């Protein structure tokens, strides 16, 4: 099972929920893999504290033009929708930072003047975290604008025999969709505030656009009102868990500690959360095939 944990905005407690769920499932004897796909600012390692065993650089293929073979036909420039390759007379200019590595320019180049070189995207680190959780995260190179290729590299580390938790970046843009695509379930973490509800509604629209089952976790219950509950009822989305606002949890978070590892009663919240996910997935085939 692949479960993406996402949120419409930052600061809702997405990573807190994802790391806590990973640890609780591991304590129950389940095999768990954690993929931190928030490659621009990964922080799950502060809580799961993995011992990294392997580090590898990740590159994206970008075009390289052989000027001796190039005839200046301009077909490569016409094809590229991102202006990563431009033809000015007999001169071909490439802009690696704009390239999406689609390989189209090489396919339309009849003289075979285009080959590929690598552009460094960032690093991939793998290891084992608390409770035996298999841990993978990516770190985007400073100055690199495109996160999806590195997220796809992180996602290649899924394993069918394990429960895989994918910690998505905040928001609803391409990196989030790249993280959620192909998952079995999406957990949307929000907070009971007007801002939380606004961005939750955007996240719900995104998940529905890629047709995935989802549920909501309301974090820091007690700081706002019941508008998220009313929205969930109106949209027919199940609330998987409600996590109360707690000073103890805030203190544990500030120390980089898992709240479920040191506060009595909290593991049960995440056991129930996972049970609710299983219930939704159990009835989904019947709903889609009446």
N, C-alpha and C positions, 0 to 999 in steps of 0.2 A: 504494500500500500504506500502510495506517495501522497503526503499531506502538505500542502502549501499553507504557511501562516503569513497573512498579509494584513495591510491596513491602508486606509485611504490617506492617512497623514502620519507624520513621524511623532514619536513621543507617546503613543498609546499603550505601550507595553508589549509590543509584538514579540520582541526577542525574549522578554521575561516569560511570556506564555510558551513560546516555542522551546526554550531551553528547559523550562520546568516540566513540560510534557515529555520531552526526550528522557529526562532523568527518571521520572516516575515510571515510564514504560520499561526502561532498562532495569529498574528495581523489581519489576514484576517478572523479570526473566525473559523479556522479549528482546530480540535482536534489533537494535536501533541504529540508524545512520542519520547524521545531522549535516545538512548542506547549507552553509551560510552564503546565500546568493546576494546579499547586500554588499557587493564587491567594492562600492565606493566608500563605505564606512563599516566594515565588518566588526562586530563587537561580541558575538556569541562566545568567542574564546575566553573572554573575561570571566564567564560564568561556568562554562563546562571545562575550562582549564586543560585543554588537550596537550599531550606531549607529542610534538610534531616529529614524524619519522621521515618525511619526504617533502622536498620543495622542488618545484619545477617551474620554469619560465613558460609562459603561454604566448604564442605569436599568432598574428593574423596574416594571411597571404595578401600581398599588395602587388600591383603590376609593376614590371620593370620592362622598359622598351629598348630593344636593340635598334639603334638609329641606322645601322648599316642595312638591316633587313626591312625597315619601315618604308613604305611607299607614300605615306602621307594621305592615304585614302579617306581618313576621318571617320571610318565606321565605328571605331571604338568610342570616340567622343560622342557620336550620335546616340549610341546605346546607353551610355552611363547617365543615370538619372540623378546622380549625386555630385556631378562635376568633379569626380576624382581623376578623370583623365580628359584632357582638352587638346584639340588639334588646331594649331595656328599656322596655316600654310603647311610647310613641310616639317614643322616642329611639333613634337608631342610632349606635353607637360603632364606630369602626374602629381597628385596631391594625396599622399598616403593617408593622412588623417581623415579624409572624406570617404575613403574606400570602404565598402561594405562586403568586400571579398566574395562577390557573386560569381566570379570567373567568366562573366559575360564578354568582357573585352577580349580575352584570349580566344574565345570561341568564334568571334566574328572577324578576327584578324587572319585574313587569308595568307599573307606572307609568313605568318608564324613569328612575328617580331616581338610578341609579348610573352614574357615568362614571369615568374613570381619570386618575390623575396619576402622576408618576414618583417612585420612591424610588431614590436614588443607591446603586448597588452597589459601584462602584469604577472603575478605569481600565483601558483596554486600550492596550498599546503595541506597535507593529510596527516592524520594522527589518531590518537585514542583519548577521549575525554573521560570525565567522571562517570562512574557506573559502567565503564566499558563501551560508551557510546562512540561509534566510529565517526570521526569528525573531518570535514573538508571545508575549506573556505578559500576564496580568491581575494586578492588585493589588487585593485586596478592601479596601473602606473599613474603617477602624478602627471597631469596634463592630458591624459587620454580621455577622450570624450565618449567613446562607445563602450558601454558596459555589457550589452547582450552577448557578444562573442565570448567574453570571459565567463559570463553566467552559464552559457552552454557548455563550456569546458568544465565548470564545477558540476553541472548536471550529469555529465558523462560518468560520474562516480556513483550513480545509483546502483542498487543491487536488488534484484527481484526477491531474494529470500529475506530481505530486511524491511522493517518499517522505516521509510525515509521521510524525514521532516525537512522541508525546504523553507528557510527563513528568507522571505522576499524583501526587496527594498520597499520603502514607503512610497505612497502615491499610486498612480494608475497608468504610468507611462510604459514604454517598450520594455524596460528591464523587469517590471512587474509581470507583464504578460509573458515574457520569456520564461520567467520562473514558474508561473502557474500552468502553462501549456502542458497537457499530457498528464496532469496530476489526477488523482482519484477524488480529492476533496480539497476545499479551500476553507480555512478558518480565518474569518475577518475579525480582527481585534479593534475595538473602538472604546470610546469613553462617553459617559452620559452628559455631554455638553453640546451646545449648538454647533460648534466647530466639528466635534466628533461625528455628529449626525450628518452634517453636510458632506464631509469627506467619505463617510461610510456609504452614503447613497451613490456616490461616484464609483466606489469600489464594487458595489453590488451590480451596477450597470456593466462594469468591465467583466466581472465573472460570468454574468448572464450572456454576454456577447460571445464568450468562448464555451458556453454551455457546460459548466461544471457545477456539481452540487456544492452547497456551501452552508455554513452556520456562523453564528455571531457569538463572540465572547465580549462581554461588557466588563472592562477593567475599571478599577477605582470607583466602584459603586458607592454612592453616597455623596459625591462631590457635585452632582448636578440634579437632573430630574428624570422623569420616566419617558421622555420623548423617543429615545432609542427603542424602548420596549414597545411603544405604540407603533413605531415605524416597522419593527420586525413583525408584529402581528398583522399589520396592514399588508405587508409584502409576502406574508406566508413563509418567513424564514425563521428557523428554529434558533433559539438562544441556547447555545451549548453550555455556557457557564457564566456566572456572575461573580466577579472577584471583588470583594469589598476593599475600600480604601483603608490602608493600614500603615501606621507609622513603622511597625516592625518590618514590613516588607520594604519600605523606602530605605530603612537603615541597612537592611541586608543587601539591597541593590547597590547602595553607595559603597559598600565594601566588596562588591563583586561576588556576592554569595547567592546561591540558589535559595529562594524562600522555602521551597518544598523540602530542602534538606535540613532545615533547622527550626521550622515553626510547626508545631503540632496542628493537625487538622487540614493543612493545606494540600498534602498529596491527594486526599480524597476528592478535592475539587477537580483535579486533572484526570483522575481515574474515571470520574463521572463524565468529564468532557469527552474522553476517548470512547466511552461506552455509548454516548449519544451519537458520535460520528458513525460508529458501527451500526447503530439502529437505522440511521438515515440511509446508509449505503445498502443495508439489507432490504429495505422496501423500495429503493429506487428502480431496480429492474422491473418490478411489478407495475410501477407508475408509468415507465416508459414503454412497456409492452402490455397494455391492458387486455 
